[in-house]
Amino acid sequence: MFKLFSGVVPVPARTEPTALLKLVAGDFAPDVARLWPDPHTAFLTAPSARRHLVCLALAVERDLAAVAETVLRGRLREAICIALDRSPPGLERALGRLGETAWTAEAYRRLVELLADPKAAKLLRHAEAIDAGAVARLGRLPGPLRRSLALAALITDDAAAAVAEAAAAIACRSGADAAEAAATRWAGAETEAALFEAVREDLYPEPPPPPFEGTPRLRPLTTKAAMRDAARRYDNCLATRVAHAVSGFSAYYEWTGNPGAIVEIGRDAIFGWRLEEAKGPNNAAIDKDSRASLIAELAAMGVHVGRSGWQLERALCRDVGRGWRLPSVAEDLVEVFGV
């Protein structure tokens, strides 16, 4: 026989997170719900700094079951020590500037790392609000840039991915040490524009040795820096031709006559090396006397000055039975000298 007792049957606590808790605690909502069952009042009504402390402790895999209520009460500094078993410098101040909703676990861990870096910690101390996106973005950047919080705040996620891809390209081309050294240089940039310029500078290696040593008046531009310096002095687009030089498709020289000129020679399937372009400051045409001297020096080095092999091959493909005429060499050289 069963004996019935009057009274209320206890209802098990609901440990499934509510929609509100999912919004506030994000990925940590299931763990928070087990610590503070529905309606999660103690957690949801706690100051944002306390909620972030709970989520941070969960992010670093601390067991809060025995200290959950203590973490939400008393002095924040003491609660930090209880939750984390240590008190990272600057964390107490930072917790109140993280916004109302939880960050990702990786962003919390990155925040603790940043607080250990003097430069990043100073920036965090003076920030009115700490951006979770910027902190998380650091994880997408190459190693030497992962404490550059100021840069991470300036760029987008896509920009961070592009910088990381550039570092990976350098590693593929020149090895991990070269990529590490490049990224260390990039970390010194103070603006987005300076960062991108530094990355572009390192993206290409130095050009191969020039095919000809040059002459006293025809000086090879053997480095990226020399090409960029010449581009500034001649006010032209030479700096954008670095890829051509690096690939070995073209080589660049400075004609130091009066006036000077930038000279490009390119590989030609028929002639070997051919004069592609020779122009003065602001892409101005050089006078006929200087042109004749330049042509003579190029010819002495073994550089072809005339119709390209491609132009000759193209001419031979024309329909010669319908009024076709062979363009003069002068016509085909218009682009070379600009006139």
C-alpha positions, 0 to 999 in steps of 0.5 A: 500500500502506498501512503500519500503525503500532501504538499508540493512536489519540487520542480527541478531548476531549468538550466536551459538558457532563455533568449535574453540570456543567449543575447547577453551571455552569447556562447557562454549562455549554456554554462551560465544557465547551469550556474544560475538557472532560469530566470538567471536573475542574479547574473542578468541583474549584475553589473556588466563588469561582473558578467564579463568577469564570469564569461572571462573565467569560463573562457579560461576554463575556470570552474565557478560552481563553488564560487558563482555567487561570491563572484557577483558580490563584494569588491570587484578586485577580490572577485577577480582573484576568486574567479581567476586565481590571480588579478591581471593588472588593469583588468578591473578597470577594463571590465567596465568598458567592454560593453553590455554583451559577452565577447568571444572566448578568444577575444577575452583571452586576447584581452588578458594578453594585451593587458600584460603588454605595456604599450597595449595596456596603456591604450586600454587604460585610456580608452573610454570603451574597449572594442571587442572587434579590434581585440578579436581582430588581433588574432587574425594578424601575423604574430608580431602584430598581435599586440598592436591594438591601435592598428587593429582598431584602425583597420577592418577584418578584411584588411587584417586578413589581407595583411596576414595573407601578405605575411603568408606570401612572404613566408612561402617565398622567402621563409618564416624568418623573413615573414616574421621580420617583415611583420615586426617592421609593420608593427611600427606603423601608426596609421592605416596608410603607413601599415599598408605602405609597409606591407606593400614594400615588403611584399615583393623581393628585391629585383634580380641583378640587372642584365647589363652593368650599364655605363657611366651615363646609364646607371641600373636601378638595382633595388626597390628603393632606387626605383621609388627614389627615381620615381619621386625625382622624375615624377612618374609611375616607375614605383608601380613597375616594381613587379615587372622588375622583380619578375625579371620581365623588365630592367630599369636604368637612369640615363644621367644625361641632360636632361635625364631619363628613365629607361625601361628594357624588356625581354623580347622573344626574338631580340633578347632585350629591347628598349621599351620606354625612355622618357624624361621628367614628368614623362616628357620626350627627350631631345633628338641629340640625347636620344641618339646618344642613348640609343648608341649606348644601348646598342653597344650593350646589346639592347635592341632599339627598334620594332619588337619581335611581337610587332614584327610577328603581328605584321607577318600575320596580316592579310598582305593581299588587301592593301596592307602596308608595313608600319615604319619603325618610327611608327612602332617606336612612338610609345618608346620615346613618347613622340 
